[in-house]
Amino acid sequence: MGESKRRKAALGDQYGKDERVVDWLPLTQRQAKDFYTWTTRGAWVGIGVMIGLWVTVRFIGPALGWWTVS
């Protein structure tokens, strides 16, 4: 008997299902990984937007005469 057959016999109905992060929380490890990926990507997008806004306000705006630095 191979390892996968032993695992399937031991787990029964739970075989092939994603494991939960915590037993009482209906969140699988795959969902937690996806959440981490999306939040990391969103953070980088936010950083990029913030840098773009800063460059616009600090350099482009004064160069076009919209706002002057005292």
Backbone as a ProteinNet text record, in pm:
[ID]
protein_1_A
[PRIMARY]
MGESKRRKAALGDQYGKDERVVDWLPLTQRQAKDFYTWTTRGAWVGIGVMIGLWVTVRFIGPALGWWTVS
[TERTIARY]
85.5	0	89.9	62.6	141.3	100.5	182.4	158.6	26.2	-7.7	-133	-254.3	-245.8	-358.5	-373.3	-260.9	-269.1	-328.3	-285.9	-337.9	-487.5	-529.1	-670.4	-753.3	-701	-772.3	-781.1	-676.1	-675	-765.5	-769.6	-848	-994.6	-1022.5	-1161.4	-1221.3	-1333	-1402.7	-1322.1	-1228.9	-1150.2	-1035	-1014	-903.4	-922.9	-821	-824.6	-882.3	-933.6	-987.5	-876.8	-886.5	-788.5	-797.5	-680.9	-678.9	-719.5	-782.4	-821.4	-704.8	-700.3	-596.6	-618.1	-740.7	-781.9	-910.7	-926.7	-1043	-1176.8	-1187.7	-1315.6	-1340	-1241.5	-1255.5	-1269.2	-1376.3	-1395.2	-1306	-1175.5	-1078.4	-971.6	-960.3	-861.9	-725.8	-623.8	-489	-477	-545.6	-543.2	-605.2	-717.8	-782.8	-694.3	-625.8	-535.9	-419.2	-367	-257.9	-304.6	-424.3	-479.6	-501.3	-551	-571.7	-439.2	-336.5	-203.3	-151.5	-171	-124.9	-195.5	-327.3	-403.7	-370.5	-355.7	-325.3	-185	-90.7	44.2	44.1	-25.7	-36.6	-105.2	-209.5	-278.7	-190.8	-107.2	-15.7	83.8	136.7	230.9	163.9	39.9	-33.8	-53.5	-88.1	-104.4	24.4	135.8	265.2	295	267.8	289.6	204.1	77.5	-12.6	36	79.8	129	253.5	344.4	464.3	426.4	334.3	289	225.3	142.8	80.5	185.3	281.3	387.1	469.3	506.1	582.3	500.8	372.3	286.4	279.5	255.2	240.8	374.6	480.3	610.4	682.9	676.6	755.5	671.9	573.6	498.3	410	341.2	254	328.4	435.9	509.7	568.7	609.7	666.8	562.4	438.1	331.1	266.9	311.8	261.6	133.7	91.5	-31.3	-14.5	103.2	126.2	271.7	302.7	441.4	485.5	612.3	670.1	734.5	702	756.9	898.1
-117.3	0	123.2	214.6	336.3	440.7	542	647.6	719.6	748	819.6	734.8	604.5	517.8	513.3	508.7	511	643.5	753.7	885.1	893.3	839.1	842.1	758.4	645.6	560.5	627.9	698.1	762.2	885.4	962.6	1086.1	1065.5	963.6	934.7	1043.1	1104.7	1207	1335.4	1359.2	1482.8	1477	1362.7	1346.5	1435.5	1511.2	1597.3	1735.4	1762.5	1893.8	1979.8	2111	2202.7	2203.3	2217.6	2227.4	2367.4	2375.4	2505	2564.3	2696.8	2764.9	2738.4	2759.9	2731.9	2651.6	2553.6	2465.2	2539.4	2639.5	2707.8	2818.5	2850.5	2956.8	2894.9	2927.2	2866	2932.3	2921.7	2982.1	2877.7	2842.3	2741.3	2805.6	2723.9	2774.5	2840.9	2789	2849.1	2988.2	3004	3134.4	3233.9	3188.6	3275.3	3320.5	3229.7	3264.9	3365.4	3344.9	3438.5	3576.6	3580.8	3707.6	3780.3	3707.5	3765.5	3821.5	3748.2	3793.2	3921.4	3927.2	4045.2	4166.5	4147.1	4261.4	4313.3	4224.3	4268.8	4347.7	4297.2	4367.5	4503.6	4508	4633.4	4734.1	4685.7	4775.6	4837.9	4758.7	4812.7	4912.4	4885.8	4981.1	5111.6	5102.4	5221.5	5300.5	5231.6	5299.5	5371.8	5306.2	5368.8	5492.1	5485.1	5600.1	5714.6	5680.7	5783.5	5852	5777.6	5835.8	5922.7	5874.2	5954.4	6085.5	6081.5	6202.7	6296.6	6244.2	6326.3	6395.1	6321.9	6380.9	6490.7	6466.1	6566.3	6693.4	6679.4	6795.8	6866.6	6791.1	6849.7	6910	6848.3	6893.5	6947.7	6872.1	6909.3	7030.9	7033.2	7146.1	7278.5	7291.4	7418.1	7454.1	7356.8	7385.7	7445.3	7408.2	7462	7586.4	7625.5	7745.3	7727.5	7603.6	7581.5	7611.5	7583.4	7594.1	7629.9	7721	7759.8	7724.1	7691.9	7657.5	7783.6	7821.9	7944.4	7921.1
0	0	0	-88.4	-99	3.2	14.3	112.8	88.6	-36.7	-62.7	-25.5	-46.7	-8.1	142.8	214.6	361.5	409.4	348	385.9	356.3	241.5	204.6	301.7	341.4	436.3	573.1	612.3	743.5	747.4	639.7	638.2	602.5	526.8	489.9	402.1	447.8	369.4	353.6	441.7	437.6	337.2	274.4	179.9	57.5	24.3	-92.9	-68.6	49.7	82.6	141.5	118.9	175.2	327.1	389.6	535	577.4	692	744.9	823	826.9	902.5	1051.1	1096.4	1233.8	1224.2	1311.2	1302.2	1308.2	1393.4	1412.6	1311.3	1227	1127.8	988.8	915.1	782.9	676.6	694.8	605.4	574.7	447.8	410.9	391.1	385.2	364.5	227.9	129	-4.9	-3.3	66.6	77	151.8	255.2	329.9	242.1	160.8	70.8	-34.4	-89.4	-187.3	-125.9	-2.8	67	85.6	124.9	142.2	9.9	-97.8	-229.3	-271.1	-256.4	-296.9	-211.1	-79.3	6.3	-19.9	-49.2	-82.5	-212.7	-312	-439.9	-421.7	-342.2	-315.6	-243.3	-152.4	-82.1	-179	-270.6	-369.1	-463	-500.1	-583.6	-507.2	-379.6	-296.8	-283.7	-268.1	-260.5	-391.5	-504.1	-634.4	-654	-613.9	-626.1	-538.5	-417.6	-326.5	-383.2	-441.2	-501.7	-621	-703.1	-817.3	-773.5	-672.1	-620.9	-563.7	-490.4	-432.2	-541.3	-645.4	-755.9	-823.4	-841.5	-904.5	-821	-692.7	-606	-586.1	-571.6	-537.7	-657.6	-773.6	-888	-1004.3	-1047.6	-1166.9	-1140.8	-1027.6	-993.9	-990.9	-914.2	-912.9	-1049.5	-1126.5	-1258	-1350.9	-1333	-1417.2	-1355.9	-1236.5	-1171.8	-1093.7	-1067.1	-990.8	-843.5	-794.9	-652.7	-632.1	-546.6	-526.6	-385.6	-372.1	-242.6	-188.3	-65.4	-6.2	43.3
[MASK]
++++++++++++++++++++++++++++++++++++++++++++++++++++++++++++++++++++++

